[in-house]
Amino acid sequence: MVETRARPRVGLFVTCLVDLFRPTVGFAAVKLLEDAGCVVEVPAAQTCCGQPAFNAGDRATATDLARRTIAAFEGFDHVVVPSGSCGGQIKRHYPELLAGDPLWEPRARDLAGRTHELVSFLTDVLGVAGVDARYEGTVTYHDSCSGLRELGIKAQPRRLLRGVDGVRIAELPSAEVCCGFGGTFCVKYPDVSNRMVEAKAAEVAATGADTLLAGDMGCLLNIAGKLSRQGSAVRVRHVAEVLAGMTGDAPPIGRSPGEGG
């Protein structure tokens, strides 16, 4: 008798920015996960991961949101997030927030152990070596601070992008340097933030790439906004959209429907 392995049951943590600004990324994540053999559910009870409150020092609100998230995602084999920053908040900071709480700390640590950023989950956990997608163009990739430094995401997206038909990769010289968004940082220090994103936009242009990709919507919105104000022709997309072959489902970030790309 042939043994059949149960398909992993995955809870998708959508993130606020994907929900409010770029639902296509959520649909792309679902497609990638289902193509990799997962059963995907999106718990309706999920809200914000609490990172903005945590970064602002509002630990009471951050703790309340952490408890809500923990409760919403209990029972899944894995929790997958199309964002290094939200993923880092759940994996690294929930156990810190709830340390010493006999009820919630074990649950926070359990969730942290089951939570993964989308692309690293595909490559490191599921062993996905390639995707069935095509994208004609030269892309450059920006590494988000949280994904890179908290979760070790660097090689994984590039590995999958190399297998996308039509894609050529032009490395960004300072791919690991912050774009200046930094959550509430860009609100508290707008002048510094603007200088940082100006430098990032200049480096993107210098690569000659026609498309900028990243795995965090905060970075993407920030850089796309600067490029748009500069009149740049560079398209900006979440890496999941390219890997899922769903670039025709929505215009590039920062562009209106009909502008194409």
MARBA-3410 file (N, C-alpha, C, O; in Angstrom, 1 decimal):
261
0.9,-1.2,0.0,0.0,0.0,0.0,0.9,1.2,0.0,1.8,1.4,0.8 ~ 0.6,2.2,-0.9,1.4,3.4,-1.0,1.0,4.4,0.0,-0.2,4.7,0.1 ~ 2.0,4.9,0.7,1.7,6.0,1.7,1.5,7.3,1.0,2.3,7.7,0.1 ~ 0.5,8.1,1.4,0.3,9.4,0.9,0.5,10.4,2.0,-0.1,10.3,3.1 ~ 1.4,11.4,1.8,1.6,12.4,2.8,0.6,13.5,2.7,0.1,13.9,1.7
0.1,13.9,3.9,-0.9,14.9,4.0,-0.3,16.2,3.5,0.8,16.6,3.7 ~ -1.1,17.0,2.8,-0.7,18.3,2.3,-0.6,19.3,3.5,-1.5,19.3,4.3 ~ 0.5,20.0,3.6,0.7,21.0,4.7,-0.5,22.0,4.8,-0.9,22.5,3.7 ~ -1.0,22.2,5.9,-2.1,23.2,6.1,-1.4,24.5,6.5,-0.8,24.6,7.6 ~ -1.6,25.5,5.7,-0.9,26.8,5.9,-1.9,27.9,6.1,-2.9,28.0,5.4
-1.6,28.7,7.2,-2.4,29.9,7.4,-1.6,31.1,6.8,-0.4,31.3,7.1 ~ -2.2,31.8,5.9,-1.6,33.0,5.3,-1.8,34.2,6.1,-3.0,34.6,6.3 ~ -0.8,34.8,6.6,-0.9,36.1,7.3,-0.7,37.2,6.2,0.4,37.3,5.7 ~ -1.8,37.9,5.9,-1.8,38.7,4.7,-0.9,39.9,4.8,-0.3,40.4,3.8 ~ -0.9,40.6,6.0,-0.3,41.9,6.3,-1.2,43.0,6.0,-2.0,42.9,5.0
-1.1,44.1,6.7,-1.9,45.3,6.5,-1.7,45.9,5.1,-2.7,46.2,4.4 ~ -0.4,46.1,4.8,-0.1,46.8,3.5,-0.6,46.0,2.3,-1.0,46.6,1.3 ~ -0.5,44.7,2.3,-1.0,43.8,1.2,-2.5,44.0,1.2,-3.1,44.1,0.1 ~ -3.2,43.9,2.3,-4.6,43.9,2.4,-5.1,45.3,1.8,-6.1,45.3,1.1 ~ -4.5,46.4,2.3,-5.0,47.7,1.9,-4.5,48.2,0.6,-5.2,49.0,-0.1
-3.3,47.9,0.2,-2.7,48.5,-1.0,-2.4,47.6,-2.1,-2.3,48.0,-3.3 ~ -2.2,46.3,-1.8,-1.7,45.4,-2.9,-2.3,44.0,-2.7,-1.5,43.0,-2.5 ~ -3.6,43.8,-2.8,-4.1,42.4,-2.6,-3.6,41.4,-3.6,-3.6,40.2,-3.3 ~ -3.1,41.8,-4.7,-2.5,40.9,-5.7,-1.4,40.1,-5.1,-1.2,38.9,-5.4 ~ -0.7,40.7,-4.2,0.4,39.9,-3.5,-0.1,38.8,-2.7,0.5,37.7,-2.7
-1.2,39.0,-2.1,-1.9,37.9,-1.3,-2.3,36.8,-2.2,-2.1,35.6,-1.9 ~ -2.9,37.1,-3.4,-3.4,36.1,-4.3,-2.2,35.4,-4.9,-2.2,34.2,-5.1 ~ -1.1,36.1,-5.2,0.1,35.5,-5.7,0.7,34.5,-4.7,1.2,33.4,-5.0 ~ 0.7,34.9,-3.4,1.2,34.0,-2.3,0.4,32.7,-2.3,0.9,31.6,-2.1 ~ -1.0,32.9,-2.4,-1.8,31.7,-2.3,-1.5,30.8,-3.5,-1.4,29.5,-3.3
-1.3,31.3,-4.7,-1.0,30.5,-5.9,0.3,29.8,-5.7,0.4,28.6,-6.0 ~ 1.3,30.5,-5.2,2.7,29.8,-5.0,2.6,28.7,-4.0,3.2,27.6,-4.2 ~ 1.9,28.9,-2.9,1.7,27.9,-1.9,0.9,26.7,-2.4,1.3,25.6,-2.1 ~ -0.2,27.0,-3.1,-1.0,25.9,-3.6,-0.2,25.1,-4.7,-0.3,23.9,-4.7 ~ 0.5,25.8,-5.5,1.3,25.1,-6.5,2.4,24.2,-5.9,2.8,23.2,-6.5
2.8,24.6,-4.7,3.8,23.8,-4.0,3.2,22.7,-3.2,3.9,22.0,-2.5 ~ 1.9,22.5,-3.2,1.2,21.4,-2.6,0.6,21.7,-1.2,0.2,20.7,-0.5 ~ 0.4,22.9,-0.9,-0.2,23.3,0.4,-1.7,23.5,0.3,-2.2,23.9,-0.7 ~ -2.3,23.3,1.4,-3.7,23.7,1.6,-3.6,25.1,2.3,-3.1,25.2,3.4 ~ -4.2,26.1,1.7,-4.0,27.5,2.2,-5.3,28.0,2.8,-6.4,27.9,2.1
-5.3,28.6,4.0,-6.4,29.3,4.6,-6.0,30.7,5.0,-4.9,30.9,5.3 ~ -7.0,31.6,5.0,-6.7,33.0,5.4,-7.7,33.3,6.6,-8.8,33.7,6.3 ~ -7.2,33.1,7.8,-8.1,33.4,8.9,-8.7,34.8,8.9,-7.9,35.8,8.8 ~ -10.0,34.9,9.0,-10.6,36.2,9.0,-10.4,37.0,10.2,-10.5,38.2,10.2 ~ -10.0,36.4,11.3,-9.8,37.1,12.6,-8.4,37.9,12.6,-8.2,38.7,13.6
-7.6,37.7,11.6,-6.3,38.3,11.7,-6.4,39.8,11.5,-7.3,40.3,10.7 ~ -5.5,40.6,12.1,-5.4,42.0,11.9,-4.0,42.4,11.7,-3.3,41.7,11.0 ~ -3.5,43.5,12.3,-2.1,43.9,12.2,-1.2,43.0,13.1,-1.7,42.5,14.2 ~ 0.0,42.8,12.7,0.9,42.1,13.5,1.4,42.8,14.8,1.9,42.2,15.7 ~ 1.2,44.1,14.8,1.6,45.0,15.9,2.9,45.6,15.8,3.3,46.3,16.7
3.6,45.5,14.7,4.9,46.1,14.6,4.9,47.6,14.7,5.8,48.1,15.4 ~ 4.0,48.3,14.1,4.1,49.8,14.2,4.0,50.2,15.7,4.7,51.1,16.1 ~ 3.1,49.6,16.4,2.9,49.9,17.9,4.2,49.5,18.6,4.7,50.3,19.5 ~ 4.8,48.3,18.3,6.0,47.9,18.9,7.1,48.8,18.7,7.9,49.2,19.6 ~ 7.3,49.3,17.5,8.4,50.2,17.1,8.2,51.6,17.8,9.2,52.3,18.1
6.9,51.9,18.0,6.7,53.2,18.7,6.7,53.2,20.2,6.5,54.2,20.9 ~ 7.0,52.0,20.7,7.1,51.9,22.2,5.7,51.6,22.9,5.7,51.6,24.1 ~ 4.7,51.4,22.1,3.4,51.1,22.7,3.2,49.6,22.9,2.6,48.9,22.1 ~ 3.9,49.1,23.9,3.9,47.7,24.1,2.6,47.1,24.5,2.3,45.9,24.2 ~ 1.7,47.9,25.1,0.4,47.3,25.5,-0.4,47.0,24.2,-1.0,45.9,24.2
-0.4,47.9,23.3,-1.2,47.6,22.0,-0.5,46.5,21.3,-1.2,45.6,20.7 ~ 0.8,46.5,21.2,1.6,45.4,20.5,1.3,44.1,21.1,1.1,43.1,20.4 ~ 1.2,44.0,22.4,1.0,42.8,23.1,-0.5,42.3,22.8,-0.7,41.1,22.6 ~ -1.4,43.2,22.8,-2.8,42.8,22.5,-2.9,42.2,21.1,-3.6,41.2,20.9 ~ -2.2,42.9,20.2,-2.3,42.4,18.8,-1.6,41.1,18.6,-2.0,40.2,17.9
-0.5,40.9,19.4,0.2,39.6,19.4,-0.7,38.5,19.8,-0.7,37.4,19.2 ~ -1.4,38.7,20.9,-2.3,37.7,21.4,-3.4,37.3,20.4,-3.8,36.2,20.2 ~ -3.9,38.4,19.8,-5.0,38.1,18.8,-4.4,37.3,17.6,-5.1,36.4,17.1 ~ -3.2,37.6,17.2,-2.6,36.9,16.1,-2.3,35.4,16.5,-2.6,34.5,15.7 ~ -1.8,35.2,17.7,-1.5,33.9,18.1,-2.8,33.0,18.1,-2.8,31.9,17.7
-3.9,33.6,18.7,-5.2,32.9,18.7,-5.7,32.6,17.3,-6.2,31.5,17.1 ~ -5.5,33.5,16.4,-6.1,33.3,15.0,-5.3,32.2,14.3,-5.9,31.6,13.4 ~ -4.1,32.0,14.6,-3.3,31.1,13.8,-2.9,29.8,14.5,-2.0,29.1,14.0 ~ -3.6,29.5,15.6,-3.4,28.2,16.2,-4.0,27.1,15.4,-5.0,27.2,14.8 ~ -3.3,25.9,15.3,-3.8,24.8,14.6,-3.3,24.6,13.2,-3.4,23.5,12.6
-2.5,25.6,12.7,-1.9,25.4,11.3,-0.6,24.7,11.4,0.1,24.9,12.4 ~ -0.2,24.0,10.4,1.1,23.4,10.4,2.1,24.5,10.2,3.2,24.4,10.9 ~ 1.8,25.5,9.4,2.8,26.6,9.2,2.0,27.9,9.0,0.8,27.8,8.6 ~ 2.6,29.0,9.3,2.1,30.3,9.1,3.0,31.0,8.1,4.2,31.1,8.4 ~ 2.5,31.5,7.0,3.4,32.1,6.0,3.0,33.5,5.8,1.9,33.9,5.7
4.1,34.4,5.7,3.9,35.8,5.6,4.7,36.4,4.4,5.9,36.1,4.2 ~ 4.0,37.1,3.4,4.7,37.7,2.3,5.4,39.0,2.7,5.3,40.0,2.0 ~ 6.1,39.0,3.8,6.8,40.2,4.3,7.8,39.8,5.4,7.5,39.1,6.3 ~ 9.0,40.2,5.2,10.1,40.0,6.2,9.8,40.7,7.5,10.2,40.2,8.5 ~ 9.3,41.9,7.4,9.1,42.7,8.6,8.0,42.1,9.5,8.2,42.0,10.7
6.9,41.8,8.9,5.8,41.2,9.7,6.2,39.8,10.2,6.0,39.4,11.3 ~ 6.9,39.0,9.3,7.4,37.7,9.7,8.4,37.8,10.9,8.4,37.0,11.8 ~ 9.3,38.9,10.8,10.2,39.1,11.9,9.6,39.5,13.2,10.0,39.0,14.3 ~ 8.5,40.2,13.1,7.8,40.6,14.3,7.2,39.4,15.0,7.3,39.3,16.3 ~ 6.6,38.5,14.3,6.0,37.3,14.8,7.1,36.3,15.4,7.0,35.8,16.5
8.1,36.1,14.6,9.1,35.1,15.0,10.1,35.6,16.1,10.4,34.9,17.0 ~ 10.5,36.9,16.0,11.5,37.3,16.9,11.0,38.1,18.1,11.5,38.1,19.2 ~ 9.9,38.8,17.9,9.4,39.8,18.9,8.2,39.3,19.7,8.0,39.8,20.9 ~ 7.4,38.5,19.2,6.3,38.0,20.0,6.8,37.3,21.3,6.2,37.5,22.4 ~ 7.7,36.3,21.2,8.2,35.7,22.4,8.8,36.7,23.4,8.7,36.5,24.6
9.4,37.8,22.9,9.9,38.8,23.8,8.8,39.6,24.5,8.9,39.9,25.7 ~ 7.8,40.0,23.7,6.7,40.7,24.2,6.0,39.9,25.3,5.5,40.5,26.3 ~ 5.8,38.6,25.2,5.0,37.8,26.1,5.9,37.0,27.0,5.4,36.1,27.7 ~ 7.2,37.3,27.1,8.1,36.6,28.0,7.6,36.7,29.5,7.2,37.8,29.9 ~ 7.5,35.6,30.2,7.1,35.6,31.6,5.6,35.3,31.7,5.2,35.1,32.9
4.9,35.4,30.7,3.4,35.1,30.8,3.2,33.6,30.6,3.4,33.0,29.6 ~ 2.8,32.9,31.7,2.7,31.4,31.7,1.7,30.9,30.6,1.9,29.8,30.2 ~ 0.7,31.7,30.3,-0.2,31.2,29.3,0.2,31.6,27.9,0.1,30.7,27.0 ~ 0.7,32.8,27.7,0.9,33.3,26.3,2.4,33.1,25.8,2.6,32.9,24.6 ~ 3.4,33.0,26.7,4.7,32.8,26.2,4.9,31.5,25.4,5.5,31.5,24.3
4.4,30.4,26.0,4.6,29.1,25.2,3.8,29.2,23.9,4.3,28.6,22.9 ~ 2.7,29.8,23.8,1.9,29.9,22.6,2.7,30.8,21.6,2.6,30.6,20.4 ~ 3.3,31.9,22.1,4.1,32.8,21.2,5.3,32.0,20.6,5.6,32.2,19.4 ~ 5.9,31.2,21.4,7.1,30.5,21.0,6.7,29.4,20.0,7.4,29.2,19.0 ~ 5.5,28.8,20.2,5.0,27.8,19.3,4.7,28.5,17.9,5.1,27.9,16.9
4.1,29.6,17.9,3.7,30.3,16.7,5.0,30.7,16.0,5.2,30.6,14.7 ~ 6.0,31.3,16.7,7.3,31.7,16.1,7.9,30.5,15.4,8.5,30.8,14.3 ~ 7.9,29.4,16.0,8.5,28.2,15.3,7.8,27.7,14.1,8.4,27.0,13.3 ~ 6.6,28.1,13.9,5.8,27.7,12.7,5.7,28.8,11.7,5.1,28.5,10.6 ~ 6.3,29.9,11.9,6.1,31.1,11.0,7.3,31.3,10.1,8.4,31.1,10.5
7.0,31.6,8.8,8.0,31.7,7.8,7.7,32.8,6.8,6.5,33.0,6.5 ~ 8.7,33.5,6.4,8.5,34.4,5.2,8.2,33.6,4.0,8.7,32.4,3.9 ~ 7.4,34.1,3.1,6.9,33.3,1.9,8.0,32.6,1.1,8.0,31.4,1.0 ~ 9.0,33.4,0.6,10.0,32.8,-0.3,10.9,31.8,0.4,11.3,30.8,-0.2 ~ 11.3,32.2,1.6,12.1,31.3,2.4,11.4,30.0,2.7,12.0,28.9,2.8
10.1,30.1,2.9,9.3,28.9,3.2,9.3,28.0,2.0,9.5,26.7,2.1 ~ 9.1,28.6,0.8,9.1,27.8,-0.4,10.4,27.1,-0.7,10.4,25.9,-1.0 ~ 11.5,27.8,-0.5,12.8,27.2,-0.8,13.4,26.3,0.4,13.8,25.2,0.2 ~ 13.3,26.9,1.6,14.0,26.2,2.7,13.2,25.1,3.4,13.8,24.2,3.9 ~ 11.9,25.3,3.4,11.0,24.3,4.1,10.4,23.3,3.1,10.5,22.1,3.3
9.9,23.8,2.0,9.2,22.9,1.0,10.2,22.4,0.0,9.9,21.4,-0.7 ~ 11.4,23.0,-0.2,12.4,22.5,-1.1,12.0,22.9,-2.6,12.5,22.2,-3.5 ~ 11.2,23.9,-2.8,10.9,24.3,-4.2,12.2,24.8,-4.9,12.8,25.7,-4.4 ~ 12.4,24.2,-6.0,13.7,24.6,-6.7,13.4,25.5,-7.9,14.3,26.1,-8.5 ~ 12.1,25.6,-8.3,11.8,26.5,-9.5,10.3,26.7,-9.5,9.5,26.0,-8.9
9.9,27.7,-10.3,8.5,28.0,-10.5,8.2,28.1,-12.0,9.0,28.3,-12.8 ~ 6.9,27.9,-12.3,6.4,28.0,-13.6,6.0,29.4,-13.9,4.8,29.7,-13.8 ~ 6.9,30.2,-14.4,6.5,31.6,-14.6,7.4,32.2,-15.7,8.5,31.7,-15.9 ~ 7.0,33.3,-16.3,7.8,34.0,-17.3,7.6,35.5,-17.0,6.5,36.0,-16.7 ~ 8.7,36.2,-17.1,8.7,37.7,-17.0,9.9,38.2,-17.9,11.0,37.9,-17.6
9.5,39.0,-18.9,10.5,39.5,-19.8,11.1,40.8,-19.2,10.3,41.8,-19.1 ~ 12.3,40.8,-18.8,12.9,42.1,-18.3,14.1,41.8,-17.5,14.5,40.7,-17.1 ~ 14.8,42.9,-17.2,15.9,42.9,-16.3,15.5,43.4,-14.9,15.0,44.5,-14.8 ~ 15.7,42.6,-13.9,15.2,43.0,-12.6,16.4,43.2,-11.6,17.4,42.6,-11.8 ~ 16.2,44.1,-10.6,17.1,44.2,-9.6,16.4,44.0,-8.3,15.2,44.3,-8.2
17.1,43.6,-7.2,16.4,43.2,-6.0,16.9,44.0,-4.8,18.1,44.0,-4.6 ~ 16.0,44.5,-4.0,16.3,45.2,-2.8,16.0,44.3,-1.6,14.9,43.8,-1.5 ~ 17.0,44.1,-0.7,16.8,43.3,0.5,16.3,44.2,1.6,16.9,45.1,2.0 ~ 15.1,43.8,2.1,14.5,44.6,3.2,15.3,44.3,4.5,15.8,43.2,4.7 ~ 15.4,45.3,5.4,16.2,45.2,6.6,15.7,44.0,7.5,16.5,43.2,7.9
14.4,43.9,7.7,13.9,42.9,8.6,14.1,41.5,8.0,14.6,40.6,8.7 ~ 13.8,41.3,6.8,13.9,40.1,6.1,15.4,39.6,6.1,15.7,38.4,6.4 ~ 16.3,40.5,5.8,17.7,40.2,5.7,18.3,39.9,7.1,18.9,38.9,7.3 ~ 18.1,40.8,8.1,18.8,40.8,9.3,18.1,39.9,10.4,18.8,39.4,11.3 ~ 16.8,39.8,10.3,16.1,39.1,11.3,15.8,37.6,10.9,15.7,36.7,11.7
15.6,37.5,9.6,15.2,36.1,9.1,16.2,35.5,8.1,16.0,34.3,7.7 ~ 17.3,36.2,7.8,18.3,35.6,6.9,17.9,35.4,5.5,18.3,34.4,4.8 ~ 17.0,36.3,5.0,16.5,36.1,3.6,17.4,36.9,2.6,17.5,38.2,2.7 ~ 18.2,36.2,1.8,19.1,36.9,0.9,19.1,36.1,-0.4,18.8,36.6,-1.5 ~ 19.6,34.8,-0.3,19.8,34.0,-1.5,18.5,33.5,-2.1,18.3,33.2,-3.3
17.5,33.2,-1.2,16.3,32.5,-1.6,15.5,33.2,-2.8,15.2,32.5,-3.7 ~ 15.2,34.5,-2.7,14.4,35.0,-3.8,15.2,35.0,-5.1,14.7,34.8,-6.2 ~ 16.6,35.3,-5.0,17.4,35.3,-6.2,17.4,33.9,-6.8,17.5,33.7,-8.1 ~ 17.5,32.8,-6.0,17.5,31.5,-6.5,16.3,31.1,-7.3,16.4,30.5,-8.4 ~ 15.1,31.5,-6.8,13.9,31.3,-7.6,13.8,32.2,-8.8,13.3,31.7,-9.9
14.2,33.4,-8.7,14.1,34.3,-9.9,15.0,33.9,-11.0,14.6,34.1,-12.2 ~ 16.1,33.2,-10.7,17.0,32.7,-11.8,16.3,31.7,-12.7,16.7,31.4,-13.8 ~ 15.2,31.0,-12.1,14.5,30.0,-12.9,13.3,30.6,-13.6,12.6,29.8,-14.3 ~ 13.0,31.9,-13.5,11.9,32.4,-14.2,12.3,32.7,-15.6,13.3,33.5,-15.9 ~ 11.6,32.2,-16.6,11.9,32.4,-18.0,11.9,33.9,-18.3,10.9,34.6,-18.0
12.9,34.4,-19.0,12.9,35.8,-19.5,13.6,36.7,-18.5,13.8,37.9,-18.9 ~ 13.8,36.3,-17.3,14.3,37.2,-16.3,15.9,37.3,-16.4,16.5,36.3,-16.5 ~ 16.4,38.5,-16.3,17.8,38.8,-16.2,18.0,39.6,-14.9,17.2,40.5,-14.6 ~ 19.0,39.2,-14.1,19.1,39.9,-12.8,20.4,40.8,-12.8,21.5,40.4,-13.2 ~ 20.1,42.1,-12.5,21.2,43.0,-12.3,21.3,43.4,-10.9,20.4,44.0,-10.3
22.4,43.0,-10.2,22.4,43.2,-8.7,22.5,44.7,-8.4,23.2,45.5,-9.0 ~ 21.8,45.0,-7.4,21.8,46.4,-6.8,23.1,46.6,-6.0,23.3,45.8,-5.0 ~ 23.9,47.5,-6.2,25.2,47.7,-5.5,25.0,47.7,-4.0,25.8,47.0,-3.3 ~ 24.1,48.4,-3.5,23.8,48.5,-2.0,22.5,47.9,-1.7,21.7,48.5,-1.0 ~ 22.3,46.6,-2.2,21.0,46.0,-2.0,20.6,45.9,-0.5,19.4,45.8,-0.2
21.6,45.8,0.4,21.4,45.5,1.8,21.2,46.8,2.6,21.0,46.8,3.8 ~ 21.3,48.0,1.9,21.2,49.3,2.6,19.7,49.6,2.7,19.0,49.5,1.8 ~ 19.3,50.2,3.9,17.9,50.5,4.1,17.4,51.5,3.1,18.2,52.4,2.7 ~ 16.1,51.4,2.7,15.5,52.3,1.7,15.0,53.6,2.4,14.7,54.6,1.7 ~ 15.0,53.6,3.7,14.6,54.8,4.4,13.1,54.8,4.9,12.7,55.7,5.6
12.4,53.7,4.6,11.0,53.6,5.1,11.0,53.3,6.6,10.6,54.2,7.4 ~ 11.5,52.1,7.0,11.6,51.9,8.4,10.4,52.0,9.3,10.5,52.4,10.4 ~ 9.2,51.7,8.7,8.0,51.9,9.5,7.7,53.3,9.9,7.6,54.2,9.1 ~ 7.7,53.5,11.2,7.5,54.9,11.7,8.7,55.8,11.6,8.6,57.0,11.8 ~ 9.9,55.2,11.2,11.1,56.1,11.0,10.8,57.1,10.0,11.3,58.3,10.2
10.2,56.8,8.9,10.0,57.8,7.8,9.1,58.9,8.2,9.1,60.0,7.6 ~ 8.2,58.7,9.2,7.3,59.7,9.7,8.1,60.6,10.8,7.9,61.8,10.8 ~ 8.9,60.0,11.6,9.6,60.7,12.6,10.8,61.5,12.0,11.1,62.6,12.5 ~ 11.4,61.0,11.0,12.6,61.6,10.4,12.5,61.7,8.9,13.2,61.1,8.2 ~ 11.5,62.5,8.4,11.2,62.5,7.0,12.4,63.0,6.1,12.6,62.5,5.0
13.2,64.0,6.6,14.3,64.5,5.8,15.4,63.4,5.6,15.9,63.2,4.5 ~ 15.7,62.7,6.7,16.7,61.6,6.6,16.1,60.5,5.7,16.9,60.0,4.9 ~ 14.9,60.2,5.9,14.2,59.1,5.1,14.3,59.5,3.7,14.6,58.6,2.8 ~ 14.0,60.7,3.3,14.0,61.1,1.9,15.4,61.0,1.3,15.5,60.6,0.1 ~ 16.4,61.4,2.0,17.8,61.3,1.5,18.1,59.8,1.3,18.8,59.5,0.3
17.7,58.9,2.1,17.9,57.5,2.0,17.2,56.9,0.7,17.8,56.1,0.0 ~ 16.0,57.3,0.5,15.3,56.7,-0.6,15.8,57.4,-1.9,15.7,56.7,-3.0 ~ 16.2,58.6,-1.9,16.8,59.2,-3.0,18.1,58.4,-3.5,18.3,58.2,-4.7 ~ 18.9,58.1,-2.5,20.1,57.3,-2.8,19.7,55.9,-3.4,20.3,55.4,-4.3 ~ 18.7,55.3,-2.8,18.3,54.0,-3.3,17.7,54.1,-4.7,18.1,53.3,-5.5
16.9,55.1,-5.0,16.4,55.3,-6.3,17.5,55.5,-7.4,17.4,55.0,-8.5 ~ 18.5,56.3,-7.0,19.6,56.5,-7.9,20.4,55.2,-8.2,20.8,55.0,-9.4 ~ 20.5,54.4,-7.2,21.2,53.1,-7.4,20.4,52.2,-8.3,20.9,51.4,-9.1 ~ 19.1,52.2,-8.1,18.2,51.4,-8.9,18.3,51.8,-10.4,18.5,51.0,-11.3 ~ 18.3,53.1,-10.6,18.4,53.6,-12.0,19.8,53.2,-12.6,19.9,52.9,-13.8
20.8,53.2,-11.8,22.2,53.0,-12.3,22.4,51.5,-12.7,23.2,51.2,-13.5 ~ 21.5,50.6,-12.2,21.7,49.2,-12.6,21.2,49.0,-14.1,21.6,48.0,-14.7 ~ 20.4,49.9,-14.6,19.8,49.7,-15.9,18.6,48.7,-15.9,18.1,48.4,-17.0 ~ 18.2,48.3,-14.8,17.1,47.3,-14.7,15.8,48.1,-15.0,15.6,49.3,-14.7 ~ 14.9,47.4,-15.6,13.6,48.0,-15.9,12.5,47.7,-14.8,11.4,48.2,-14.7
12.9,46.8,-13.8,12.0,46.4,-12.7,12.8,46.2,-11.4,13.8,45.6,-11.4 ~ 12.2,46.8,-10.4,12.7,46.6,-9.0,11.8,45.7,-8.3,10.6,45.8,-8.3 ~ 12.4,44.7,-7.6,11.6,43.7,-6.8,12.1,43.7,-5.4,13.2,44.1,-5.1 ~ 11.2,43.4,-4.5,11.5,43.2,-3.1,10.4,42.3,-2.5,9.5,42.0,-3.1 ~ 10.6,42.0,-1.2,9.7,41.1,-0.5,8.9,41.8,0.6,8.2,41.1,1.3
9.0,43.1,0.7,8.3,43.9,1.7,7.5,45.0,1.1,8.1,45.9,0.4 ~ 6.2,45.1,1.3,5.4,46.2,0.7,5.9,47.6,1.2,5.7,48.6,0.5 ~ 6.3,47.7,2.5,6.7,49.0,3.0,7.9,49.6,2.1,7.8,50.7,1.7 ~ 8.9,48.8,1.9,10.0,49.2,1.1,9.5,49.5,-0.4,9.9,50.5,-0.9 ~ 8.7,48.7,-0.9,8.2,48.8,-2.3,7.4,50.1,-2.4,7.6,50.8,-3.4
6.5,50.4,-1.5,5.7,51.6,-1.6,6.6,52.8,-1.5,6.4,53.8,-2.2 ~ 7.6,52.8,-0.6,8.5,53.9,-0.4,9.3,54.2,-1.7,9.4,55.3,-2.2 ~ 10.0,53.1,-2.2,10.8,53.3,-3.4,10.0,53.6,-4.6,10.4,54.5,-5.4 ~ 8.8,53.0,-4.8,8.0,53.3,-5.9,7.5,54.7,-5.9,7.4,55.3,-7.0 ~ 7.2,55.2,-4.7,6.7,56.6,-4.6,7.8,57.6,-5.1,7.5,58.5,-5.8
9.1,57.3,-4.7,10.2,58.2,-5.1,10.4,58.1,-6.6,10.6,59.1,-7.3 ~ 10.4,56.9,-7.1,10.7,56.7,-8.5,9.6,57.4,-9.4,9.8,58.0,-10.4 ~ 8.3,57.2,-8.9,7.2,57.9,-9.6,7.3,59.4,-9.6,7.1,60.0,-10.6 ~ 7.7,60.0,-8.5,7.8,61.4,-8.4,9.0,61.9,-9.3,9.0,63.1,-9.7 ~ 10.0,61.1,-9.5,11.1,61.4,-10.4,10.8,61.2,-11.8,11.6,61.5,-12.7
9.6,60.6,-12.1,9.3,60.3,-13.5,10.0,59.1,-14.1,10.1,59.0,-15.3 ~ 10.5,58.2,-13.2,11.2,57.1,-13.7,10.3,56.1,-14.4,9.2,55.9,-14.0 ~ 10.9,55.4,-15.3,10.2,54.3,-16.1,10.3,53.0,-15.4,9.7,52.0,-15.8 ~ 11.1,52.9,-14.3,11.3,51.6,-13.6,10.0,51.1,-13.0,9.3,51.8,-12.3 ~ 9.7,49.8,-13.3,8.5,49.2,-12.7,8.9,48.6,-11.3,10.0,48.2,-11.1
7.9,48.6,-10.4,8.2,48.1,-9.1,7.1,47.1,-8.7,5.9,47.3,-8.9 ~ 7.6,45.9,-8.3,6.7,44.8,-8.0,7.2,44.0,-6.8,8.4,44.0,-6.5 ~ 6.2,43.4,-6.1,6.6,42.4,-5.1,7.1,41.1,-5.8,6.5,40.8,-6.8 ~ 8.1,40.5,-5.3,8.7,39.4,-5.9,7.7,38.2,-6.1,7.8,37.5,-7.1 ~ 6.7,38.1,-5.2,5.7,37.1,-5.4,4.9,37.2,-6.6,4.5,36.2,-7.2
4.7,38.4,-7.1,3.9,38.6,-8.3,4.6,38.0,-9.5,4.0,37.4,-10.4 ~ 6.0,38.2,-9.6,6.8,37.7,-10.7,6.9,36.2,-10.6,6.7,35.5,-11.6 ~ 7.1,35.7,-9.4,7.3,34.2,-9.2,6.0,33.5,-9.5,6.0,32.3,-10.0 ~ 4.9,34.1,-9.2,3.6,33.5,-9.5,3.1,33.7,-10.9,2.1,33.1,-11.3 ~ 3.8,34.5,-11.7,3.4,34.7,-13.1,2.1,35.6,-13.1,1.3,35.4,-14.0
2.0,36.5,-12.1,0.7,37.3,-12.0,1.0,38.8,-12.2,0.3,39.6,-11.6 ~ 1.9,39.1,-13.0,2.2,40.5,-13.3,1.1,41.2,-14.1,1.1,42.4,-14.2 ~ 0.3,40.4,-14.8,-0.7,41.0,-15.6,-2.0,41.3,-14.8,-3.0,41.9,-15.3 ~ -2.0,40.9,-13.5,-3.2,41.1,-12.7,-3.4,42.5,-12.1,-4.5,42.9,-11.7 ~ -2.3,43.3,-12.1,-2.3,44.6,-11.5,-1.2,45.4,-12.1,-0.2,44.8,-12.5
-1.4,46.7,-12.2,-0.2,47.6,-12.7,0.9,47.6,-11.7,0.7,47.2,-10.6 ~ 2.1,48.0,-12.1,3.2,48.1,-11.2,2.8,49.0,-10.0,2.0,49.9,-10.2 ~ 3.4,48.8,-8.9,3.2,49.6,-7.7,3.5,51.0,-8.0,4.6,51.4,-8.6 ~ 2.6,51.9,-7.6,2.8,53.4,-7.9,2.3,53.8,-9.2,2.4,55.0,-9.6 ~ 1.7,52.9,-10.0,1.1,53.3,-11.3,-0.4,53.0,-11.3,-0.9,52.2,-10.6
-1.1,53.8,-12.2,-2.5,53.6,-12.3,-2.8,52.5,-13.3,-2.0,52.2,-14.1 ~ -4.0,51.9,-13.2,-4.5,50.9,-14.2,-4.4,51.5,-15.6,-4.8,52.7,-15.8 ~ -3.9,50.8,-16.5,-3.7,51.3,-17.8,-2.3,51.7,-18.1,-1.9,51.8,-19.3 ~ -1.5,52.0,-17.1,-0.1,52.4,-17.3,0.7,51.2,-17.7,1.8,51.4,-18.3 ~ 0.3,50.0,-17.3,0.9,48.8,-17.8,2.3,48.5,-17.1,2.7,49.2,-16.2
2.9,47.5,-17.7,4.2,47.1,-17.1,4.1,45.7,-16.6,5.2,45.2,-16.1
END
